[in-house]
Amino acid sequence: GAGVSQSPSNKVTEKGKDVELRCDPISGHTALYWYRQSLGQGLEFLIYFQGNSAPDKSGLPSDRFSAERTGGSVSTLTIQRTQQEDSAVYLCASTSTRPNEQFFGPGTRLTVL
Amino acid sequence: GQQLNQSPQSMFIQEGEDVSMNCTSSSIFNTWLWYKQDPGEGPVLLIALYKAGELTSNGRLTAQFGITRKDSFLNISASIPSDVGIYFCAVSLASKLTFGTGTRLQVTL
């Protein structure tokens, strides 16, 4: 497709379960970002992939959060042993030559019961 | 971490009115951006500002990069119902964006 896609659009899980969220960036975009948006809040940076470089993980809130990007394209954000405070919308963005001009997907709304 | 203060937090205006919102920081940044987020969607870039003092327009939207590099404002002229949404400012540092907490705009007919 033409834009960034994310799946699932909604995910409800029980506390303690693991979840995987997927992001398909715009074809050819070299950089990929994950953000978290809690209700009524701005976006919080989580992790950043640029080409084949080691990812910038400085925003991950705990070691329960991890992400990988396979083949320089699709990325998966994994949250292990989910907690209720993990409930939020998780947004993915990609960009090409202008790192500031990020294109966002529609997000995955995660609800941890 | 960096903190961006956006004001107002929310505003109700009538269709046809002009809107102004701003964003301030205690630190200097060389890139300021404005995004709009509709319900259930990701943010969409409206305007990017790269030079202090720069004034940039995109249709009915005008944004300025403050001369001190610590603030920016966004104006929307002659608002219409589809302007409803949350407007975020963002600054760029080391290829990462830091977002403000947003201004929620609601337009009444």
Backbone of each chain as ProteinMPNN parsed JSONL, in Angstrom:
{"seq_chain_A": "GAGVSQSPSNKVTEKGKDVELRCDPISGHTALYWYRQSLGQGLEFLIYFQGNSAPDKSGLPSDRFSAERTGGSVSTLTIQRTQQEDSAVYLCASTSTRPNEQFFGPGTRLTVL", "coords_chain_A": {"N_chain_A": [[0.821, -1.208, 0.0], [0.201, 2.397, -0.066], [0.764, 3.795, 2.236], [1.935, 3.767, 5.693], [1.309, 0.782, 7.361], [-0.338, -0.882, 10.046], [-0.735, -3.625, 12.279], [-2.337, -5.709, 14.764], [-5.308, -3.606, 14.466], [-6.618, -3.217, 16.786], [-6.042, -4.559, 20.014], [-6.779, -6.674, 22.6], [-5.763, -7.861, 25.654], [-4.838, -10.091, 28.311], [-3.53, -9.282, 31.493], [-0.13, -10.036, 31.964], [0.208, -11.6, 29.734], [1.973, -12.052, 26.583], [2.435, -9.781, 23.827], [2.438, -9.07, 20.315], [3.101, -6.547, 18.04], [2.679, -5.278, 14.802], [4.368, -3.579, 12.133], [4.272, -2.227, 8.939], [6.305, -0.47, 6.982], [6.444, 2.402, 4.733], [7.266, 1.53, 1.462], [10.666, 1.374, 0.677], [11.426, 3.267, 2.523], [13.921, 4.092, 4.821], [14.173, 4.458, 7.532], [12.625, 3.659, 10.63], [10.254, 4.101, 13.183], [9.002, 3.63, 16.505], [6.347, 4.656, 18.577], [4.621, 5.51, 21.599], [1.389, 6.284, 22.667], [-0.352, 7.456, 25.225], [-3.641, 7.771, 26.685], [-4.997, 10.852, 25.846], [-2.549, 12.063, 25.762], [0.662, 13.217, 24.479], [2.943, 11.916, 21.993], [5.202, 9.361, 22.818], [8.503, 8.589, 22.382], [9.831, 5.42, 21.519], [11.598, 3.479, 20.144], [14.041, 3.338, 17.498], [14.902, 2.575, 14.216], [17.446, 2.606, 11.818], [18.332, 1.953, 8.703], [20.86, -0.445, 8.421], [21.995, -0.051, 10.827], [22.64, -0.327, 14.39], [19.759, -0.396, 16.445], [18.255, 2.488, 18.031], [17.454, 2.314, 21.203], [16.689, 3.866, 23.254], [14.297, 4.857, 24.261], [12.704, 2.826, 25.208], [10.607, 1.657, 27.755], [11.013, -0.4, 29.625], [12.638, -3.597, 30.221], [10.838, -5.369, 29.312], [9.943, -4.658, 26.915], [10.64, -4.955, 23.484], [11.976, -4.774, 20.155], [12.161, -5.623, 16.715], [13.502, -5.472, 13.417], [13.035, -6.854, 10.43], [14.897, -7.698, 7.597], [15.178, -5.065, 6.898], [12.702, -3.942, 6.591], [9.695, -4.74, 7.489], [8.588, -4.349, 10.87], [8.47, -5.571, 14.222], [7.026, -5.013, 17.31], [7.413, -6.146, 20.512], [5.838, -6.879, 23.522], [6.401, -8.155, 26.569], [4.888, -10.068, 29.192], [2.603, -8.37, 29.806], [1.403, -5.367, 31.359], [-1.124, -3.428, 33.039], [-0.589, -0.732, 32.774], [0.59, -0.64, 30.345], [-1.32, -0.245, 28.493], [-2.292, 1.538, 25.715], [-2.037, 3.529, 22.705], [-0.097, 2.311, 20.128], [2.126, 3.587, 17.933], [3.543, 3.569, 14.698], [6.08, 4.859, 12.605], [7.54, 5.887, 9.496], [10.317, 7.011, 7.523], [12.203, 8.673, 4.977], [14.552, 10.287, 3.315], [14.381, 12.649, 4.741], [14.594, 12.898, 7.983], [12.969, 14.194, 9.807], [10.477, 14.369, 8.785], [8.182, 12.481, 9.312], [6.118, 9.711, 8.517], [3.156, 8.473, 9.648], [1.587, 5.442, 10.781], [-1.765, 4.101, 11.361], [-1.862, 3.162, 13.914], [-1.9, 0.84, 16.719], [-4.268, -0.044, 19.002], [-3.821, -0.941, 22.209], [-5.146, -2.782, 24.808], [-4.877, -3.714, 28.07], [-6.147, -5.967, 30.224]], "CA_chain_A": [[0.0, 0.0, 0.0], [0.923, 3.638, -0.195], [1.132, 4.358, 3.52], [2.381, 2.859, 6.748], [0.201, -0.008, 7.889], [-0.069, -1.525, 11.331], [-1.716, -4.651, 12.641], [-3.751, -5.464, 14.525], [-5.723, -2.242, 14.778], [-6.97, -3.276, 18.202], [-5.62, -5.786, 20.685], [-7.142, -6.764, 24.013], [-5.054, -8.989, 26.227], [-4.878, -10.177, 29.769], [-2.291, -8.977, 32.2], [0.818, -11.127, 32.034], [0.408, -12.216, 28.424], [2.856, -11.357, 25.656], [1.78, -9.326, 22.613], [3.286, -8.632, 19.212], [2.478, -5.547, 17.192], [3.407, -5.285, 13.537], [4.383, -2.356, 11.343], [4.782, -2.288, 7.568], [6.588, 0.918, 6.605], [6.345, 2.743, 3.321], [8.313, 0.864, 0.708], [11.833, 2.198, 0.383], [11.815, 4.107, 3.653], [15.026, 3.438, 5.505], [14.076, 4.631, 8.98], [11.348, 3.244, 11.204], [10.134, 4.529, 14.573], [7.841, 3.243, 17.314], [5.955, 5.598, 19.621], [3.478, 5.118, 22.418], [0.532, 7.421, 22.988], [-1.345, 7.171, 26.251], [-4.871, 8.521, 26.499], [-4.921, 12.289, 26.067], [-1.154, 12.508, 25.856], [1.446, 13.281, 23.255], [3.614, 10.686, 21.613], [6.429, 9.069, 23.544], [9.421, 7.809, 21.555], [10.241, 4.132, 22.071], [12.76, 2.883, 19.499], [14.289, 3.876, 16.159], [15.756, 1.771, 13.349], [17.935, 3.317, 10.634], [19.103, 1.078, 7.837], [21.45, -1.616, 9.061], [22.64, 0.349, 12.083], [22.023, -0.805, 15.632], [18.625, 0.478, 16.772], [18.282, 3.37, 19.196], [16.441, 1.76, 22.096], [16.727, 4.697, 24.454], [12.972, 5.184, 24.759], [11.96, 1.662, 25.713], [10.38, 1.916, 29.182], [11.496, -1.494, 30.474], [13.173, -4.714, 29.426], [9.741, -6.178, 28.773], [9.7, -4.15, 25.566], [11.701, -5.173, 22.512], [11.517, -4.634, 18.78], [13.104, -6.014, 15.689], [13.13, -5.095, 12.054], [13.575, -7.912, 9.601], [15.128, -7.372, 6.196], [15.102, -3.631, 6.666], [11.357, -3.509, 6.235], [8.679, -4.94, 8.536], [9.065, -4.341, 12.251], [7.575, -6.118, 15.239], [7.233, -4.57, 18.69], [6.95, -7.188, 21.418], [5.726, -6.534, 24.936], [6.267, -9.377, 27.351], [4.269, -9.967, 30.539], [1.951, -7.06, 29.761], [0.837, -4.758, 32.549], [-2.22, -2.521, 32.702], [-0.047, 0.57, 32.36], [1.023, -0.726, 28.947], [-2.464, 0.114, 27.646], [-2.012, 2.772, 24.981], [-1.96, 3.346, 21.25], [1.294, 2.182, 19.687], [2.211, 4.137, 16.588], [4.758, 3.34, 13.949], [6.308, 5.862, 11.566], [8.729, 5.657, 8.685], [10.762, 8.187, 6.814], [13.265, 8.381, 4.036], [15.715, 11.154, 3.36], [14.186, 13.729, 5.716], [14.21, 12.182, 9.208], [11.963, 14.906, 10.578], [9.166, 14.299, 8.145], [7.79, 11.097, 9.544], [4.783, 9.314, 8.09], [2.651, 7.593, 10.686], [0.505, 4.505, 10.57], [-2.959, 4.422, 12.148], [-1.687, 2.745, 15.305], [-2.551, -0.327, 17.332], [-4.759, 0.272, 20.349], [-3.619, -2.076, 23.108], [-5.827, -2.728, 26.097], [-4.471, -4.811, 28.955], [-7.173, -6.099, 31.272]], "C_chain_A": [[0.854, 1.257, 0.0], [1.443, 4.154, 1.134], [1.688, 3.315, 4.457], [1.169, 2.082, 7.247], [0.622, -0.694, 9.176], [-1.152, -2.566, 11.598], [-1.339, -5.266, 13.98], [-4.107, -4.007, 14.807], [-6.111, -2.132, 16.247], [-6.51, -4.605, 18.772], [-6.014, -5.688, 22.15], [-6.47, -8.009, 24.556], [-5.18, -8.969, 27.732], [-3.51, -9.853, 30.348], [-1.418, -10.22, 32.287], [1.08, -11.823, 30.712], [1.389, -11.392, 27.592], [2.051, -10.918, 24.433], [2.83, -8.927, 21.586], [2.502, -7.685, 18.332], [3.344, -5.397, 15.946], [3.293, -3.944, 12.816], [4.99, -2.641, 9.976], [5.047, -0.865, 7.106], [6.333, 1.155, 5.123], [7.539, 2.136, 2.588], [9.448, 1.83, 0.382], [12.261, 3.121, 1.504], [12.852, 3.37, 4.501], [14.918, 3.509, 7.024], [12.678, 4.278, 9.46], [11.366, 3.56, 12.678], [8.903, 3.886, 15.214], [7.633, 4.297, 18.396], [4.801, 4.983, 20.411], [2.707, 6.382, 22.759], [-0.507, 6.977, 23.998], [-2.512, 8.117, 26.077], [-4.674, 9.995, 26.821], [-3.516, 12.852, 26.144], [-0.51, 12.647, 24.49], [2.124, 11.951, 23.004], [4.934, 10.558, 22.347], [7.305, 8.158, 22.688], [9.815, 6.51, 22.26], [11.557, 3.648, 21.47], [12.828, 3.343, 18.043], [15.257, 2.964, 15.431], [16.165, 2.632, 12.152], [18.816, 2.365, 9.848], [19.579, -0.15, 8.58], [22.127, -1.288, 10.384], [21.928, -0.265, 13.279], [20.894, 0.139, 16.016], [18.9, 1.34, 18.0], [17.131, 2.961, 20.099], [16.205, 2.639, 23.32], [15.36, 5.012, 25.033], [12.185, 4.014, 25.33], [11.826, 1.774, 27.234], [10.874, 0.814, 30.109], [12.001, -2.615, 29.586], [12.075, -5.675, 28.97], [9.432, -5.793, 27.326], [10.904, -4.457, 24.685], [11.114, -4.997, 21.122], [12.597, -5.135, 17.853], [12.572, -5.571, 14.338], [13.819, -6.072, 11.12], [13.73, -7.43, 8.159], [15.013, -5.898, 5.884], [13.724, -3.133, 6.324], [10.415, -3.635, 7.426], [9.311, -4.946, 9.919], [7.999, -4.926, 13.163], [7.986, -5.569, 16.596], [6.62, -5.629, 19.598], [6.934, -6.652, 22.839], [5.481, -7.833, 25.689], [5.603, -9.081, 28.695], [3.562, -8.619, 30.684], [1.357, -6.665, 31.11], [-0.256, -3.785, 32.127], [-1.709, -1.161, 32.236], [0.522, 0.555, 30.947], [-0.113, -0.358, 27.991], [-2.23, 1.49, 27.032], [-2.201, 2.487, 23.5], [-0.488, 3.331, 20.865], [1.349, 2.55, 18.211], [3.572, 3.856, 15.983], [4.868, 4.438, 12.895], [7.53, 5.472, 10.753], [9.071, 6.937, 7.944], [11.924, 7.805, 5.906], [14.423, 9.357, 4.208], [15.6, 12.283, 4.371], [13.692, 13.105, 7.016], [13.117, 12.882, 10.0], [10.57, 14.703, 10.036], [8.699, 12.854, 8.158], [6.347, 10.869, 9.129], [4.294, 8.225, 9.041], [1.609, 6.617, 10.155], [-0.66, 4.861, 11.476], [-2.87, 3.975, 13.602], [-2.376, 1.439, 15.65], [-2.978, 0.082, 18.735], [-4.669, -0.978, 21.197], [-4.336, -1.832, 24.42], [-5.438, -3.954, 26.894], [-5.449, -4.861, 30.12], [-6.59, -6.606, 32.58]], "O_chain_A": [[2.082, 1.186, 0.059], [2.445, 4.869, 1.175], [1.889, 2.156, 4.093], [0.122, 2.668, 7.524], [1.788, -1.04, 9.364], [-2.308, -2.413, 11.203], [-0.156, -5.345, 14.311], [-3.284, -3.259, 15.334], [-5.951, -1.081, 16.868], [-6.578, -5.64, 18.109], [-5.637, -4.748, 22.85], [-6.594, -9.09, 23.98], [-5.574, -7.972, 28.337], [-2.475, -10.128, 29.742], [-1.884, -11.306, 32.633], [2.06, -12.555, 30.577], [1.61, -10.209, 27.85], [1.099, -11.592, 24.041], [3.938, -8.511, 21.922], [1.378, -7.981, 17.927], [4.573, -5.389, 16.022], [2.265, -3.27, 12.88], [6.072, -3.217, 9.866], [4.1, -0.118, 6.859], [6.044, 0.227, 4.367], [8.677, 2.226, 3.049], [9.231, 2.936, -0.114], [13.346, 3.701, 1.448], [12.687, 2.201, 4.848], [15.518, 2.693, 7.725], [11.682, 4.558, 8.792], [12.365, 3.324, 13.358], [7.899, 3.634, 14.549], [8.575, 4.764, 19.036], [4.115, 4.071, 19.95], [3.289, 7.413, 23.095], [-1.425, 6.221, 23.677], [-2.397, 9.143, 25.407], [-4.243, 10.351, 27.918], [-3.322, 13.999, 26.549], [-1.076, 12.24, 23.475], [1.898, 10.979, 23.725], [5.686, 11.524, 22.479], [6.878, 7.066, 22.313], [10.097, 6.509, 23.458], [12.527, 3.429, 22.196], [11.814, 3.69, 17.438], [16.312, 2.618, 15.963], [15.328, 3.305, 11.548], [19.914, 2.016, 10.281], [18.81, -0.813, 9.277], [22.76, -2.151, 10.992], [20.768, -0.669, 13.192], [21.054, 1.357, 15.922], [19.673, 0.969, 18.883], [15.969, 3.23, 19.795], [15.597, 2.208, 24.3], [15.269, 5.403, 26.197], [11.102, 4.209, 25.881], [12.824, 1.965, 27.928], [11.13, 1.079, 31.284], [11.822, -2.596, 28.368], [12.357, -6.679, 28.316], [8.743, -6.521, 26.612], [12.048, -4.245, 25.087], [9.899, -5.064, 20.937], [13.787, -5.08, 18.163], [11.379, -5.334, 14.149], [15.047, -6.105, 11.036], [12.818, -6.837, 7.583], [14.777, -5.517, 4.738], [13.575, -2.02, 5.819], [10.346, -2.742, 8.271], [10.408, -5.468, 10.121], [6.799, -4.797, 12.918], [9.152, -5.651, 16.983], [5.443, -5.965, 19.464], [7.902, -6.046, 23.298], [4.481, -8.517, 25.47], [5.743, -7.992, 29.251], [3.884, -7.83, 31.572], [0.884, -7.499, 31.88], [-0.299, -3.367, 30.97], [-2.334, -0.516, 31.394], [0.893, 1.598, 30.408], [0.122, -0.178, 26.796], [-2.002, 2.472, 27.737], [-2.484, 1.359, 23.096], [0.27, 4.228, 21.232], [0.713, 1.922, 17.364], [4.602, 3.899, 16.656], [3.857, 4.891, 12.357], [8.439, 4.811, 11.254], [8.233, 7.82, 7.764], [12.537, 6.748, 6.059], [15.19, 9.244, 5.165], [16.615, 12.82, 4.814], [12.504, 12.811, 7.147], [12.412, 12.243, 10.781], [9.588, 14.853, 10.763], [8.804, 12.122, 7.174], [5.474, 11.708, 9.354], [4.941, 7.192, 9.211], [0.86, 6.914, 9.223], [-0.574, 5.801, 12.266], [-3.7, 4.359, 14.427], [-3.303, 0.998, 14.97], [-2.156, 0.499, 19.551], [-5.36, -1.964, 20.937], [-4.151, -0.798, 25.062], [-5.639, -5.087, 26.458], [-5.56, -3.914, 30.899], [-7.32, -6.77, 33.558]]}, "seq_chain_B": "GQQLNQSPQSMFIQEGEDVSMNCTSSSIFNTWLWYKQDPGEGPVLLIALYKAGELTSNGRLTAQFGITRKDSFLNISASIPSDVGIYFCAVSLASKLTFGTGTRLQVTL", "coords_chain_B": {"N_chain_B": [[13.723, 14.331, 30.325], [13.204, 16.185, 27.247], [10.844, 18.88, 27.269], [7.884, 20.049, 25.922], [5.733, 22.74, 25.935], [2.443, 23.175, 25.249], [-0.088, 25.442, 24.288], [-3.382, 26.753, 23.807], [-4.661, 24.044, 25.925], [-7.041, 23.05, 25.024], [-9.601, 24.118, 22.759], [-12.594, 25.712, 21.848], [-14.152, 26.761, 19.019], [-15.921, 28.856, 16.697], [-17.099, 28.04, 13.443], [-15.346, 29.527, 10.798], [-13.886, 31.282, 12.297], [-10.615, 32.519, 13.213], [-7.742, 30.746, 14.38], [-5.299, 30.382, 16.906], [-2.409, 28.878, 18.18], [0.235, 27.859, 20.414], [3.629, 26.829, 21.104], [6.13, 26.091, 23.379], [9.518, 25.869, 24.545], [12.095, 25.086, 26.895], [14.552, 24.702, 25.936], [16.794, 25.129, 23.135], [15.943, 24.455, 19.795], [16.517, 23.284, 16.476], [14.755, 22.519, 14.58], [11.367, 22.629, 14.044], [8.132, 21.22, 14.141], [4.768, 20.813, 13.021], [2.0, 18.804, 13.645], [-1.11, 17.158, 12.84], [-3.663, 15.272, 14.354], [-6.221, 13.11, 13.658], [-9.147, 11.496, 15.05], [-8.515, 8.106, 15.844], [-6.499, 7.868, 14.016], [-3.076, 8.109, 12.812], [-0.696, 10.77, 13.494], [-0.453, 13.506, 11.162], [1.823, 15.21, 9.179], [1.871, 18.706, 9.073], [3.275, 21.178, 8.772], [6.708, 21.922, 8.418], [9.447, 23.449, 9.967], [12.525, 24.969, 9.537], [14.271, 27.047, 9.945], [15.226, 29.692, 12.029], [12.919, 32.241, 12.764], [11.562, 31.806, 10.454], [8.643, 31.866, 8.445], [6.005, 29.997, 7.46], [3.577, 28.836, 5.169], [0.72, 26.733, 4.609], [-1.768, 26.321, 2.773], [-4.601, 27.248, 4.533], [-3.189, 27.32, 6.828], [-0.637, 28.683, 8.859], [2.619, 28.809, 10.057], [5.122, 29.722, 12.41], [8.574, 29.816, 13.159], [10.093, 30.545, 16.052], [12.243, 33.337, 16.742], [14.037, 33.019, 18.794], [14.425, 30.36, 18.802], [13.118, 28.809, 20.583], [10.462, 28.567, 20.519], [7.277, 28.225, 18.809], [4.53, 29.044, 16.696], [1.218, 28.244, 15.547], [-1.143, 29.143, 13.212], [-4.517, 29.036, 12.174], [-6.561, 29.949, 9.654], [-9.901, 31.136, 9.085], [-11.552, 28.875, 10.074], [-12.823, 25.555, 9.522], [-15.214, 22.818, 9.768], [-13.755, 20.39, 9.408], [-11.316, 20.924, 10.484], [-11.219, 20.079, 13.016], [-9.597, 18.302, 15.596], [-6.537, 17.042, 17.05], [-3.773, 19.006, 17.591], [-0.351, 18.816, 17.364], [2.781, 20.024, 18.399], [6.193, 19.466, 17.565], [9.63, 18.718, 18.121], [12.862, 18.234, 16.734], [15.605, 16.158, 17.447], [18.638, 14.68, 17.047], [17.596, 12.941, 15.048], [15.286, 12.062, 16.243], [11.944, 12.599, 17.313], [10.373, 14.78, 19.608], [7.336, 15.233, 21.147], [4.804, 17.686, 21.847], [2.081, 18.012, 24.244], [-0.257, 18.514, 22.977], [-2.938, 20.364, 21.387], [-6.295, 20.44, 21.585], [-8.711, 20.884, 19.21], [-11.934, 22.061, 18.678], [-14.614, 22.62, 16.55], [-17.435, 24.548, 16.163], [-20.567, 24.808, 14.515]], "CA_chain_B": [[13.707, 14.537, 28.894], [12.751, 17.487, 26.779], [9.437, 19.119, 27.501], [7.282, 21.093, 25.117], [4.492, 23.203, 26.514], [1.524, 23.661, 24.24], [-1.268, 26.125, 24.789], [-4.119, 26.204, 24.939], [-4.836, 22.586, 25.894], [-8.195, 22.798, 24.171], [-10.324, 25.317, 22.389], [-13.837, 25.591, 21.101], [-14.324, 27.966, 18.213], [-16.989, 28.778, 15.71], [-16.667, 27.957, 12.053], [-15.021, 30.812, 10.207], [-12.963, 32.031, 13.152], [-9.192, 32.209, 13.13], [-7.245, 30.013, 15.548], [-3.866, 30.488, 17.137], [-1.892, 28.041, 19.254], [1.683, 27.944, 20.407], [4.427, 25.752, 21.686], [7.369, 26.654, 23.889], [10.482, 24.944, 25.124], [13.172, 25.72, 27.655], [15.786, 24.443, 25.194], [16.84, 25.561, 21.742], [15.863, 23.403, 18.786], [16.722, 23.796, 15.119], [13.665, 22.079, 13.725], [10.052, 22.567, 14.689], [7.136, 20.654, 13.246], [3.378, 20.774, 13.483], [1.239, 17.653, 13.172], [-2.512, 17.068, 13.229], [-4.114, 13.903, 14.527], [-7.659, 12.868, 13.685], [-9.483, 10.333, 15.888], [-8.257, 6.792, 15.268], [-5.47, 7.942, 12.984], [-1.778, 8.61, 13.233], [-0.49, 12.19, 13.166], [-0.078, 13.864, 9.799], [2.653, 16.405, 9.183], [1.276, 19.881, 8.444], [4.305, 22.152, 8.404], [8.033, 21.74, 9.003], [10.182, 24.718, 10.037], [13.945, 24.645, 9.678], [15.101, 28.238, 10.092], [14.699, 30.626, 13.013], [12.263, 33.377, 12.15], [10.856, 31.373, 9.242], [7.179, 31.863, 8.437], [5.644, 29.082, 6.38], [2.149, 28.61, 5.027], [0.222, 25.551, 3.915], [-3.196, 26.604, 2.668], [-5.066, 28.159, 5.569], [-2.307, 27.195, 7.988], [0.621, 29.426, 8.86], [3.406, 28.522, 11.25], [6.378, 30.466, 12.513], [9.663, 29.323, 13.985], [10.479, 31.702, 16.826], [13.606, 33.808, 16.531], [14.89, 32.502, 19.872], [14.457, 28.91, 18.56], [12.525, 28.123, 21.722], [9.019, 28.529, 20.412], [6.666, 28.24, 17.49], [3.073, 29.125, 16.754], [0.462, 27.785, 14.385], [-2.411, 29.829, 13.004], [-5.441, 28.491, 11.187], [-7.499, 31.014, 9.299], [-11.236, 30.764, 8.592], [-11.677, 27.455, 10.422], [-13.931, 24.762, 8.987], [-15.432, 21.654, 10.64], [-12.732, 19.341, 9.291], [-10.115, 21.303, 11.241], [-11.301, 19.411, 14.316], [-8.566, 17.298, 15.823], [-5.508, 17.417, 18.012], [-2.598, 19.556, 16.939], [0.864, 18.602, 18.143], [4.076, 20.509, 17.952], [7.267, 18.501, 17.788], [10.977, 19.185, 17.818], [13.728, 17.148, 16.298], [16.949, 16.108, 17.991], [19.276, 13.395, 16.722], [16.67, 12.14, 14.233], [14.128, 11.632, 17.011], [10.998, 13.673, 17.576], [9.721, 14.925, 20.907], [6.044, 15.857, 20.891], [4.058, 18.356, 22.891], [0.906, 17.27, 24.717], [-1.338, 18.722, 22.032], [-4.055, 21.294, 21.525], [-7.502, 19.831, 21.009], [-9.536, 21.908, 18.594], [-13.291, 21.673, 18.315], [-15.232, 23.683, 15.764], [-18.896, 24.488, 16.175], [-21.148, 25.439, 13.318]], "C_chain_B": [[13.23, 15.926, 28.534], [11.257, 17.635, 27.016], [8.98, 20.275, 26.634], [5.947, 21.449, 25.733], [3.612, 23.785, 25.422], [0.367, 24.363, 24.905], [-2.061, 26.699, 23.64], [-4.206, 24.68, 24.842], [-5.991, 22.209, 25.001], [-8.866, 24.122, 23.859], [-11.553, 24.972, 21.576], [-13.997, 26.881, 20.308], [-15.481, 27.757, 17.255], [-16.394, 28.719, 14.308], [-16.444, 29.363, 11.499], [-14.043, 31.641, 11.024], [-11.525, 31.624, 12.861], [-8.732, 31.598, 14.459], [-5.752, 30.249, 15.678], [-3.472, 29.615, 18.319], [-0.377, 28.124, 19.244], [2.332, 26.846, 21.211], [5.747, 26.36, 22.137], [8.235, 25.579, 24.518], [11.507, 25.721, 25.929], [14.519, 25.539, 26.948], [15.661, 24.951, 23.766], [16.767, 24.348, 20.821], [15.957, 24.021, 17.403], [15.664, 23.355, 14.126], [12.394, 21.994, 14.55], [9.05, 22.05, 13.658], [5.761, 20.741, 13.881], [2.664, 19.605, 12.811], [-0.217, 17.801, 13.599], [-2.896, 15.591, 13.318], [-5.642, 13.858, 14.581], [-7.946, 11.63, 14.528], [-9.217, 9.023, 15.166], [-7.195, 6.762, 14.194], [-4.129, 8.32, 13.601], [-1.648, 10.079, 12.873], [-0.058, 12.375, 11.718], [0.698, 15.17, 9.855], [1.957, 17.532, 8.424], [2.355, 20.807, 7.894], [5.598, 21.795, 9.125], [8.792, 23.057, 8.891], [11.639, 24.433, 10.352], [14.839, 25.848, 9.95], [14.443, 29.213, 11.047], [14.127, 31.841, 12.312], [11.423, 33.027, 10.937], [9.346, 31.378, 9.451], [6.758, 31.04, 7.226], [4.147, 28.852, 6.361], [1.865, 27.325, 4.273], [-1.289, 25.707, 3.85], [-3.61, 27.625, 3.71], [-4.208, 28.128, 6.833], [-1.045, 28.02, 7.792], [1.344, 29.112, 10.153], [4.67, 29.345, 11.229], [7.321, 29.814, 13.503], [10.202, 30.541, 14.722], [11.946, 32.056, 16.663], [14.566, 33.301, 17.608], [15.132, 31.001, 19.718], [13.903, 28.113, 19.731], [11.001, 28.091, 21.634], [8.554, 28.544, 18.965], [5.174, 28.443, 17.678], [2.477, 28.636, 15.449], [-0.848, 28.56, 14.352], [-3.218, 29.102, 11.949], [-6.447, 29.587, 10.89], [-8.812, 30.416, 8.8], [-11.516, 29.276, 8.814], [-12.941, 26.835, 9.818], [-14.075, 23.506, 9.845], [-14.342, 20.591, 10.569], [-11.408, 19.726, 9.95], [-10.111, 20.674, 12.624], [-10.217, 18.357, 14.432], [-7.617, 17.762, 16.906], [-4.272, 17.85, 17.238], [-1.399, 19.413, 17.88], [2.021, 19.383, 17.54], [5.102, 19.428, 18.26], [8.59, 19.159, 17.447], [11.845, 17.978, 17.517], [15.106, 17.287, 16.927], [17.511, 14.725, 17.716], [18.321, 12.438, 16.035], [15.474, 11.614, 15.002], [13.246, 12.838, 17.274], [10.495, 13.605, 19.008], [8.464, 15.743, 20.666], [5.532, 16.605, 22.112], [2.823, 17.545, 23.248], [-0.344, 17.568, 23.899], [-2.324, 19.806, 22.413], [-5.249, 20.667, 20.823], [-8.407, 20.94, 20.493], [-10.903, 21.338, 18.254], [-13.953, 22.884, 17.654], [-16.738, 23.498, 15.777], [-19.439, 25.259, 14.977], [-21.79, 26.779, 13.667]], "O_chain_B": [[12.897, 16.735, 29.4], [10.503, 16.662, 26.974], [9.599, 21.338, 26.61], [5.128, 20.575, 26.019], [3.977, 24.754, 24.758], [-0.108, 23.938, 25.959], [-1.497, 27.087, 22.617], [-3.87, 24.095, 23.812], [-5.951, 21.194, 24.306], [-8.723, 25.106, 24.585], [-11.548, 24.069, 20.739], [-13.978, 27.971, 20.88], [-15.948, 26.639, 17.037], [-15.331, 29.277, 14.036], [-17.254, 30.266, 11.711], [-13.441, 32.586, 10.515], [-11.255, 30.543, 12.337], [-9.276, 31.905, 15.52], [-5.031, 30.309, 14.683], [-4.145, 29.622, 19.35], [0.232, 28.419, 18.215], [1.678, 26.057, 21.893], [6.408, 27.061, 21.371], [7.755, 24.535, 24.958], [11.75, 26.897, 25.659], [15.51, 26.161, 27.329], [14.56, 25.172, 23.261], [17.443, 23.344, 21.043], [15.524, 25.153, 17.189], [15.676, 23.77, 12.968], [12.356, 21.369, 15.611], [9.109, 22.391, 12.476], [5.612, 20.742, 15.103], [2.714, 19.435, 11.592], [-0.524, 18.475, 14.583], [-2.51, 14.776, 12.48], [-6.267, 14.484, 15.437], [-7.06, 10.793, 14.702], [-9.635, 8.839, 14.023], [-7.008, 5.742, 13.529], [-4.051, 8.781, 14.739], [-2.402, 10.585, 12.041], [0.608, 11.522, 11.132], [0.274, 16.125, 10.506], [1.512, 17.352, 7.29], [2.35, 21.168, 6.717], [5.584, 21.413, 10.295], [8.779, 23.702, 7.842], [11.951, 23.739, 11.32], [16.041, 25.687, 10.164], [13.261, 29.53, 10.912], [14.737, 32.403, 11.402], [10.659, 33.857, 10.446], [8.843, 30.953, 10.49], [7.122, 31.362, 6.095], [3.52, 28.691, 7.409], [2.643, 26.886, 3.425], [-2.006, 25.279, 4.755], [-3.057, 28.723, 3.776], [-4.488, 28.843, 7.796], [-0.463, 28.051, 6.707], [0.745, 29.147, 11.228], [5.224, 29.632, 10.168], [6.905, 29.323, 14.552], [10.712, 31.47, 14.095], [12.789, 31.18, 16.47], [15.765, 33.169, 17.364], [15.96, 30.433, 20.43], [14.167, 26.919, 19.872], [10.329, 27.643, 22.564], [9.314, 28.83, 18.04], [4.615, 28.058, 18.705], [3.128, 28.615, 14.404], [-1.571, 28.622, 15.347], [-2.677, 28.614, 10.957], [-7.11, 30.09, 11.797], [-8.84, 29.35, 8.184], [-11.693, 28.518, 7.86], [-13.964, 27.495, 9.635], [-13.15, 23.16, 10.579], [-14.038, 19.956, 11.578], [-10.475, 18.923, 9.969], [-9.103, 20.732, 13.329], [-9.952, 17.613, 13.488], [-7.869, 18.753, 17.592], [-3.795, 17.145, 16.349], [-1.44, 19.837, 19.036], [2.211, 19.399, 16.324], [4.883, 18.579, 19.124], [8.66, 20.044, 16.594], [11.594, 16.865, 17.98], [15.698, 18.366, 16.944], [16.923, 13.718, 18.11], [18.242, 11.263, 16.393], [14.716, 10.801, 14.475], [13.733, 13.957, 17.436], [10.229, 12.531, 19.547], [8.514, 16.811, 20.057], [5.786, 16.219, 23.252], [2.547, 16.515, 22.633], [-1.383, 16.94, 24.107], [-2.518, 20.122, 23.587], [-5.214, 20.399, 19.622], [-8.816, 21.824, 21.246], [-11.021, 20.282, 17.632], [-13.858, 24.011, 18.14], [-17.25, 22.429, 15.445], [-18.839, 26.225, 14.504], [-22.328, 27.453, 12.789]]}, "name": "protein", "num_of_chains": 2, "seq": "GAGVSQSPSNKVTEKGKDVELRCDPISGHTALYWYRQSLGQGLEFLIYFQGNSAPDKSGLPSDRFSAERTGGSVSTLTIQRTQQEDSAVYLCASTSTRPNEQFFGPGTRLTVLGQQLNQSPQSMFIQEGEDVSMNCTSSSIFNTWLWYKQDPGEGPVLLIALYKAGELTSNGRLTAQFGITRKDSFLNISASIPSDVGIYFCAVSLASKLTFGTGTRLQVTL"}
